[in-house]
Amino acid sequence: LAACEIIRHFSNKFNLPIKIYQCSAEYLSSIPEKNFDTCIFNNSLHHCDDPLKALKNCYSLLCSGGSIFLMNEFFLRFRDKSYILLISV
């Protein structure tokens, strides 16, 4: 929540038209817009019940050239190799 407030503060300060949605990855499909530049997981992907679904949901929202940014996931352990996902936009 604090990161969203910081982003909101600076987007207002520099008059940048940024929309911020903060929700769990399971609800990303309910977001009406499908043209995001960046999707950020801030130490949260490992909390998802289905990390692969979370990443696929996020990927479906990105515009061409968009990025998924994973922060602080150095201890992320998936149950098997089927969860390995390489994303190229």
PyMOL commands that place a pseudoatom at each C-alpha (Angstrom):
pseudoatom trace, name=CA, resn=LEU, resi=1, chain=A, elem=C, hetatm=0, pos=[0.000, 0.000, 0.000]
pseudoatom trace, name=CA, resn=ALA, resi=2, chain=A, elem=C, hetatm=0, pos=[2.814, 2.424, 0.841]
pseudoatom trace, name=CA, resn=ALA, resi=3, chain=A, elem=C, hetatm=0, pos=[4.462, 1.853, -2.557]
pseudoatom trace, name=CA, resn=CYS, resi=4, chain=A, elem=C, hetatm=0, pos=[1.180, 2.690, -4.309]
pseudoatom trace, name=CA, resn=GLU, resi=5, chain=A, elem=C, hetatm=0, pos=[0.895, 5.908, -2.313]
pseudoatom trace, name=CA, resn=ILE, resi=6, chain=A, elem=C, hetatm=0, pos=[4.448, 6.900, -3.248]
pseudoatom trace, name=CA, resn=ILE, resi=7, chain=A, elem=C, hetatm=0, pos=[3.756, 6.236, -6.928]
pseudoatom trace, name=CA, resn=ARG, resi=8, chain=A, elem=C, hetatm=0, pos=[0.481, 8.184, -6.700]
pseudoatom trace, name=CA, resn=HIS, resi=9, chain=A, elem=C, hetatm=0, pos=[2.255, 11.106, -4.993]
pseudoatom trace, name=CA, resn=PHE, resi=10, chain=A, elem=C, hetatm=0, pos=[4.948, 11.417, -7.650]
pseudoatom trace, name=CA, resn=SER, resi=11, chain=A, elem=C, hetatm=0, pos=[2.580, 10.869, -10.555]
pseudoatom trace, name=CA, resn=ASN, resi=12, chain=A, elem=C, hetatm=0, pos=[0.493, 13.782, -9.248]
pseudoatom trace, name=CA, resn=LYS, resi=13, chain=A, elem=C, hetatm=0, pos=[3.583, 15.903, -8.587]
pseudoatom trace, name=CA, resn=PHE, resi=14, chain=A, elem=C, hetatm=0, pos=[4.858, 15.452, -12.143]
pseudoatom trace, name=CA, resn=ASN, resi=15, chain=A, elem=C, hetatm=0, pos=[1.387, 15.416, -13.721]
pseudoatom trace, name=CA, resn=LEU, resi=16, chain=A, elem=C, hetatm=0, pos=[1.759, 11.865, -15.073]
pseudoatom trace, name=CA, resn=PRO, resi=17, chain=A, elem=C, hetatm=0, pos=[-1.437, 10.022, -16.019]
pseudoatom trace, name=CA, resn=ILE, resi=18, chain=A, elem=C, hetatm=0, pos=[-0.780, 6.821, -14.059]
pseudoatom trace, name=CA, resn=LYS, resi=19, chain=A, elem=C, hetatm=0, pos=[-3.521, 4.429, -12.985]
pseudoatom trace, name=CA, resn=ILE, resi=20, chain=A, elem=C, hetatm=0, pos=[-2.723, 2.130, -10.085]
pseudoatom trace, name=CA, resn=TYR, resi=21, chain=A, elem=C, hetatm=0, pos=[-4.585, -1.079, -9.349]
pseudoatom trace, name=CA, resn=GLN, resi=22, chain=A, elem=C, hetatm=0, pos=[-3.681, -2.968, -6.203]
pseudoatom trace, name=CA, resn=CYS, resi=23, chain=A, elem=C, hetatm=0, pos=[-5.219, -6.416, -5.978]
pseudoatom trace, name=CA, resn=SER, resi=24, chain=A, elem=C, hetatm=0, pos=[-4.299, -10.057, -5.675]
pseudoatom trace, name=CA, resn=ALA, resi=25, chain=A, elem=C, hetatm=0, pos=[-3.171, -11.808, -8.834]
pseudoatom trace, name=CA, resn=GLU, resi=26, chain=A, elem=C, hetatm=0, pos=[-6.245, -14.021, -8.738]
pseudoatom trace, name=CA, resn=TYR, resi=27, chain=A, elem=C, hetatm=0, pos=[-8.376, -10.940, -9.543]
pseudoatom trace, name=CA, resn=LEU, resi=28, chain=A, elem=C, hetatm=0, pos=[-6.249, -9.415, -12.301]
pseudoatom trace, name=CA, resn=SER, resi=29, chain=A, elem=C, hetatm=0, pos=[-8.621, -10.716, -14.952]
pseudoatom trace, name=CA, resn=SER, resi=30, chain=A, elem=C, hetatm=0, pos=[-11.339, -8.399, -13.583]
pseudoatom trace, name=CA, resn=ILE, resi=31, chain=A, elem=C, hetatm=0, pos=[-9.345, -5.273, -14.473]
pseudoatom trace, name=CA, resn=PRO, resi=32, chain=A, elem=C, hetatm=0, pos=[-11.022, -3.706, -17.523]
pseudoatom trace, name=CA, resn=GLU, resi=33, chain=A, elem=C, hetatm=0, pos=[-7.883, -2.301, -19.125]
pseudoatom trace, name=CA, resn=LYS, resi=34, chain=A, elem=C, hetatm=0, pos=[-5.539, -4.597, -21.034]
pseudoatom trace, name=CA, resn=ASN, resi=35, chain=A, elem=C, hetatm=0, pos=[-2.709, -2.255, -21.950]
pseudoatom trace, name=CA, resn=PHE, resi=36, chain=A, elem=C, hetatm=0, pos=[-0.307, -1.969, -19.014]
pseudoatom trace, name=CA, resn=ASP, resi=37, chain=A, elem=C, hetatm=0, pos=[3.370, -1.101, -19.330]
pseudoatom trace, name=CA, resn=THR, resi=38, chain=A, elem=C, hetatm=0, pos=[4.398, -2.806, -16.099]
pseudoatom trace, name=CA, resn=CYS, resi=39, chain=A, elem=C, hetatm=0, pos=[3.071, -5.339, -13.641]
pseudoatom trace, name=CA, resn=ILE, resi=40, chain=A, elem=C, hetatm=0, pos=[4.889, -5.400, -10.285]
pseudoatom trace, name=CA, resn=PHE, resi=41, chain=A, elem=C, hetatm=0, pos=[4.975, -8.186, -7.728]
pseudoatom trace, name=CA, resn=ASN, resi=42, chain=A, elem=C, hetatm=0, pos=[6.476, -6.646, -4.585]
pseudoatom trace, name=CA, resn=ASN, resi=43, chain=A, elem=C, hetatm=0, pos=[7.439, -9.652, -2.463]
pseudoatom trace, name=CA, resn=SER, resi=44, chain=A, elem=C, hetatm=0, pos=[4.062, -11.213, -3.206]
pseudoatom trace, name=CA, resn=LEU, resi=45, chain=A, elem=C, hetatm=0, pos=[4.259, -13.870, -5.927]
pseudoatom trace, name=CA, resn=HIS, resi=46, chain=A, elem=C, hetatm=0, pos=[5.206, -16.569, -3.438]
pseudoatom trace, name=CA, resn=HIS, resi=47, chain=A, elem=C, hetatm=0, pos=[1.916, -15.913, -1.588]
pseudoatom trace, name=CA, resn=CYS, resi=48, chain=A, elem=C, hetatm=0, pos=[-0.192, -16.810, -4.640]
pseudoatom trace, name=CA, resn=ASP, resi=49, chain=A, elem=C, hetatm=0, pos=[-1.980, -20.148, -4.573]
pseudoatom trace, name=CA, resn=ASP, resi=50, chain=A, elem=C, hetatm=0, pos=[-1.067, -20.605, -8.238]
pseudoatom trace, name=CA, resn=PRO, resi=51, chain=A, elem=C, hetatm=0, pos=[2.011, -18.522, -9.198]
pseudoatom trace, name=CA, resn=LEU, resi=52, chain=A, elem=C, hetatm=0, pos=[1.859, -19.626, -12.826]
pseudoatom trace, name=CA, resn=LYS, resi=53, chain=A, elem=C, hetatm=0, pos=[-1.751, -18.432, -13.143]
pseudoatom trace, name=CA, resn=ALA, resi=54, chain=A, elem=C, hetatm=0, pos=[-0.768, -15.164, -11.469]
pseudoatom trace, name=CA, resn=LEU, resi=55, chain=A, elem=C, hetatm=0, pos=[2.003, -14.578, -14.009]
pseudoatom trace, name=CA, resn=LYS, resi=56, chain=A, elem=C, hetatm=0, pos=[-0.238, -15.551, -16.934]
pseudoatom trace, name=CA, resn=ASN, resi=57, chain=A, elem=C, hetatm=0, pos=[-2.955, -13.146, -15.691]
pseudoatom trace, name=CA, resn=CYS, resi=58, chain=A, elem=C, hetatm=0, pos=[-0.381, -10.399, -15.406]
pseudoatom trace, name=CA, resn=TYR, resi=59, chain=A, elem=C, hetatm=0, pos=[1.056, -11.149, -18.845]
pseudoatom trace, name=CA, resn=SER, resi=60, chain=A, elem=C, hetatm=0, pos=[-2.396, -10.932, -20.429]
pseudoatom trace, name=CA, resn=LEU, resi=61, chain=A, elem=C, hetatm=0, pos=[-2.690, -7.307, -19.235]
pseudoatom trace, name=CA, resn=LEU, resi=62, chain=A, elem=C, hetatm=0, pos=[0.584, -6.091, -20.740]
pseudoatom trace, name=CA, resn=CYS, resi=63, chain=A, elem=C, hetatm=0, pos=[0.958, -4.041, -23.878]
pseudoatom trace, name=CA, resn=SER, resi=64, chain=A, elem=C, hetatm=0, pos=[3.570, -4.983, -26.461]
pseudoatom trace, name=CA, resn=GLY, resi=65, chain=A, elem=C, hetatm=0, pos=[6.968, -4.405, -24.872]
pseudoatom trace, name=CA, resn=GLY, resi=66, chain=A, elem=C, hetatm=0, pos=[5.494, -4.450, -21.348]
pseudoatom trace, name=CA, resn=SER, resi=67, chain=A, elem=C, hetatm=0, pos=[7.365, -5.883, -18.372]
pseudoatom trace, name=CA, resn=ILE, resi=68, chain=A, elem=C, hetatm=0, pos=[6.684, -8.009, -15.339]
pseudoatom trace, name=CA, resn=PHE, resi=69, chain=A, elem=C, hetatm=0, pos=[8.822, -6.875, -12.409]
pseudoatom trace, name=CA, resn=LEU, resi=70, chain=A, elem=C, hetatm=0, pos=[9.429, -9.315, -9.527]
pseudoatom trace, name=CA, resn=MET, resi=71, chain=A, elem=C, hetatm=0, pos=[10.925, -7.763, -6.406]
pseudoatom trace, name=CA, resn=ASN, resi=72, chain=A, elem=C, hetatm=0, pos=[12.335, -9.625, -3.409]
pseudoatom trace, name=CA, resn=GLU, resi=73, chain=A, elem=C, hetatm=0, pos=[11.488, -13.105, -4.692]
pseudoatom trace, name=CA, resn=PHE, resi=74, chain=A, elem=C, hetatm=0, pos=[14.969, -14.534, -4.097]
pseudoatom trace, name=CA, resn=PHE, resi=75, chain=A, elem=C, hetatm=0, pos=[13.600, -17.399, -1.989]
pseudoatom trace, name=CA, resn=LEU, resi=76, chain=A, elem=C, hetatm=0, pos=[10.806, -18.342, -4.376]
pseudoatom trace, name=CA, resn=ARG, resi=77, chain=A, elem=C, hetatm=0, pos=[10.522, -22.117, -4.687]
pseudoatom trace, name=CA, resn=PHE, resi=78, chain=A, elem=C, hetatm=0, pos=[8.041, -23.727, -7.032]
pseudoatom trace, name=CA, resn=ARG, resi=79, chain=A, elem=C, hetatm=0, pos=[6.744, -27.230, -6.520]
pseudoatom trace, name=CA, resn=ASP, resi=80, chain=A, elem=C, hetatm=0, pos=[7.947, -28.563, -9.863]
pseudoatom trace, name=CA, resn=LYS, resi=81, chain=A, elem=C, hetatm=0, pos=[9.514, -27.506, -13.137]
pseudoatom trace, name=CA, resn=SER, resi=82, chain=A, elem=C, hetatm=0, pos=[6.131, -26.946, -14.782]
pseudoatom trace, name=CA, resn=TYR, resi=83, chain=A, elem=C, hetatm=0, pos=[6.040, -23.589, -13.007]
pseudoatom trace, name=CA, resn=ILE, resi=84, chain=A, elem=C, hetatm=0, pos=[9.059, -22.252, -14.892]
pseudoatom trace, name=CA, resn=LEU, resi=85, chain=A, elem=C, hetatm=0, pos=[7.824, -19.543, -17.227]
pseudoatom trace, name=CA, resn=LEU, resi=86, chain=A, elem=C, hetatm=0, pos=[9.860, -17.387, -19.580]
pseudoatom trace, name=CA, resn=ILE, resi=87, chain=A, elem=C, hetatm=0, pos=[8.129, -14.290, -20.829]
pseudoatom trace, name=CA, resn=SER, resi=88, chain=A, elem=C, hetatm=0, pos=[9.071, -12.437, -23.977]
pseudoatom trace, name=CA, resn=VAL, resi=89, chain=A, elem=C, hetatm=0, pos=[6.952, -9.491, -25.081]
for i in range(1, 89): cmd.bond("trace and resi %d" % i, "trace and resi %d" % (i + 1))
show_as sticks, trace
zoom trace
